[in-house]
Amino acid sequence: MEKLIEEGYVLYNGQKAKASIKLKSGDHINLIEKEAEVLDVKGEDIPLDIVFEDEDLLVVNKPRGMVVHPAPGHYTGTLVNAVIAHSGTSLSSINEFCVRELYTGLIKILPDYCLFVKMT
């Protein structure tokens, strides 16, 4: 929240907020929607331990400690960078909620495996 305040995305009674303000009854706080950062994720030649692959799915044994997807502080060297290089395509984001739920279920059964859905 402090970073959003510093970057001017929080208004206090219509003015840019300061982190040191003390809220009182009747004060108004507004959050300005911050545009999502678009990452240009590129494939990287990183060895993969492929457990299963067909035209729709890829199951990989994820090395311990390897970051799964690019995020602030980890834009390269991730499992997703390796999978993109291997598959030559972007990963499917269709029905992301279902994929995330399936992935969560797999973690409970197979803690070191990651499931990727390929675009067709």
DRENDO-1510 file (C-alpha; in Angstrom, 1 decimal, always signed):
<recs>
REC; n; res; u; v; w
REC; 1; MET; +0.0; +0.0; +0.0 .
REC; 2; GLU; +2.9; +2.4; +0.8 .
REC; 3; LYS; +4.2; +2.0; -2.7 .
REC; 4; LEU; +0.8; +2.9; -4.2 .
REC; 5; ILE; +0.7; +6.0; -2.0 .
REC; 6; GLU; +4.2; +7.0; -3.0 .
REC; 7; GLU; +3.3; +6.6; -6.7 .
REC; 8; GLY; +0.2; +8.7; -6.3 .
REC; 9; TYR; -2.5; +6.0; -6.7 .
REC; 10; VAL; -4.2; +6.8; -3.4 .
REC; 11; LEU; -6.2; +10.0; -2.8 .
REC; 12; TYR; -7.1; +11.3; +0.6 .
REC; 13; ASN; -10.1; +13.7; +0.5 .
REC; 14; GLY; -9.4; +14.4; -3.2 .
REC; 15; GLN; -5.6; +15.1; -2.7 .
REC; 16; LYS; -2.6; +12.8; -3.2 .
REC; 17; ALA; -2.3; +10.9; +0.1 .
REC; 18; LYS; +0.8; +10.8; +2.3 .
REC; 19; ALA; +1.8; +7.6; +4.2 .
REC; 20; SER; +1.8; +9.6; +7.5 .
REC; 21; ILE; -1.9; +10.7; +7.4 .
REC; 22; LYS; -4.2; +9.9; +10.3 .
REC; 23; LEU; -7.7; +8.9; +9.2 .
REC; 24; LYS; -10.7; +10.6; +10.9 .
REC; 25; SER; -14.4; +9.8; +10.7 .
REC; 26; GLY; -15.8; +11.2; +7.4 .
REC; 27; ASP; -12.5; +11.1; +5.5 .
REC; 28; HIS; -12.6; +9.7; +1.9 .
REC; 29; ILE; -9.9; +7.4; +0.5 .
REC; 30; ASN; -9.9; +6.7; -3.2 .
REC; 31; LEU; -7.7; +4.2; -5.1 .
REC; 32; ILE; -6.8; +4.9; -8.7 .
REC; 33; GLU; -6.7; +1.8; -10.8 .
REC; 34; LYS; -3.1; +1.0; -11.7 .
REC; 35; GLU; -2.6; -0.5; -15.2 .
REC; 36; ALA; -1.2; -4.0; -15.0 .
REC; 37; GLU; +2.3; -4.4; -16.2 .
REC; 38; VAL; +2.5; -6.5; -19.4 .
REC; 39; LEU; +5.5; -8.8; -19.3 .
REC; 40; ASP; +7.1; -9.9; -22.6 .
REC; 41; VAL; +7.9; -13.4; -21.5 .
REC; 42; LYS; +10.5; -15.1; -23.7 .
REC; 43; GLY; +11.6; -18.7; -24.0 .
REC; 44; GLU; +14.9; -19.7; -22.5 .
REC; 45; ASP; +16.9; -22.8; -23.1 .
REC; 46; ILE; +16.6; -24.4; -19.6 .
REC; 47; PRO; +16.5; -28.2; -19.3 .
REC; 48; LEU; +13.2; -29.7; -18.4 .
REC; 49; ASP; +12.3; -33.0; -16.7 .
REC; 50; ILE; +9.2; -33.9; -18.8 .
REC; 51; VAL; +7.0; -36.5; -17.1 .
REC; 52; PHE; +4.3; -36.5; -19.8 .
REC; 53; GLU; +3.6; -34.7; -23.0 .
REC; 54; ASP; +1.0; -34.9; -25.8 .
REC; 55; GLU; -0.5; -32.3; -28.1 .
REC; 56; ASP; -2.6; -30.7; -25.4 .
REC; 57; LEU; -0.7; -31.1; -22.1 .
REC; 58; LEU; +2.8; -30.9; -20.7 .
REC; 59; VAL; +3.6; -32.2; -17.2 .
REC; 60; VAL; +7.0; -31.2; -15.8 .
REC; 61; ASN; +8.8; -32.2; -12.7 .
REC; 62; LYS; +9.7; -28.8; -11.3 .
REC; 63; PRO; +13.1; -28.5; -9.7 .
REC; 64; ARG; +12.9; -27.4; -6.1 .
REC; 65; GLY; +13.6; -23.7; -5.7 .
REC; 66; MET; +12.8; -22.8; -9.3 .
REC; 67; VAL; +10.3; -20.0; -9.7 .
REC; 68; VAL; +7.3; -21.1; -11.7 .
REC; 69; HIS; +6.4; -17.9; -13.6 .
REC; 70; PRO; +7.9; -14.5; -14.2 .
REC; 71; ALA; +7.0; -11.9; -11.5 .
REC; 72; PRO; +8.6; -8.8; -10.1 .
REC; 73; GLY; +12.2; -9.8; -9.2 .
REC; 74; HIS; +12.1; -13.0; -11.3 .
REC; 75; TYR; +11.6; -12.1; -14.9 .
REC; 76; THR; +13.9; -14.8; -16.3 .
REC; 77; GLY; +15.1; -18.3; -15.5 .
REC; 78; THR; +11.6; -19.5; -14.6 .
REC; 79; LEU; +9.8; -22.7; -15.4 .
REC; 80; VAL; +7.5; -20.9; -17.8 .
REC; 81; ASN; +10.5; -19.4; -19.7 .
REC; 82; ALA; +11.7; -23.0; -20.2 .
REC; 83; VAL; +8.3; -24.4; -21.2 .
REC; 84; ILE; +7.8; -21.6; -23.8 .
REC; 85; ALA; +11.2; -22.4; -25.3 .
REC; 86; HIS; +10.3; -26.1; -25.4 .
REC; 87; SER; +6.8; -25.8; -26.8 .
REC; 88; GLY; +7.5; -22.9; -29.2 .
REC; 89; THR; +4.2; -21.3; -28.2 .
REC; 90; SER; +2.6; -19.3; -25.5 .
REC; 91; LEU; +0.7; -21.1; -22.7 .
REC; 92; SER; -3.0; -21.2; -22.7 .
REC; 93; SER; -4.7; -18.7; -20.4 .
REC; 94; ILE; -8.2; -19.8; -21.4 .
REC; 95; ASN; -10.3; -20.9; -18.5 .
REC; 96; GLU; -7.5; -19.8; -16.2 .
REC; 97; PHE; -9.5; -20.4; -13.0 .
REC; 98; CYS; -10.1; -24.0; -13.9 .
REC; 99; VAL; -6.5; -24.6; -14.7 .
REC; 100; ARG; -5.4; -22.9; -11.4 .
REC; 101; GLU; -7.9; -25.1; -9.5 .
REC; 102; LEU; -6.6; -28.3; -11.3 .
REC; 103; TYR; -3.0; -27.2; -10.6 .
REC; 104; THR; -3.9; -26.7; -6.9 .
REC; 105; GLY; -5.4; -30.2; -6.8 .
REC; 106; LEU; -2.3; -31.7; -8.5 .
REC; 107; ILE; +0.0; -30.0; -5.9 .
REC; 108; LYS; -1.8; -32.0; -3.2 .
REC; 109; ILE; -1.3; -35.3; -5.0 .
REC; 110; LEU; +2.0; -34.7; -6.9 .
REC; 111; PRO; +3.9; -31.8; -5.1 .
REC; 112; ASP; +6.7; -31.5; -7.6 .
REC; 113; TYR; +4.8; -31.6; -10.9 .
REC; 114; CYS; +3.4; -28.7; -12.9 .
REC; 115; LEU; +0.7; -29.0; -15.5 .
REC; 116; PHE; +0.7; -26.7; -18.6 .
REC; 117; VAL; -2.1; -26.5; -21.1 .
REC; 118; LYS; -0.9; -25.9; -24.6 .
REC; 119; MET; -2.6; -23.5; -27.1 .
REC; 120; THR; -4.0; -25.3; -30.1 .
</recs>
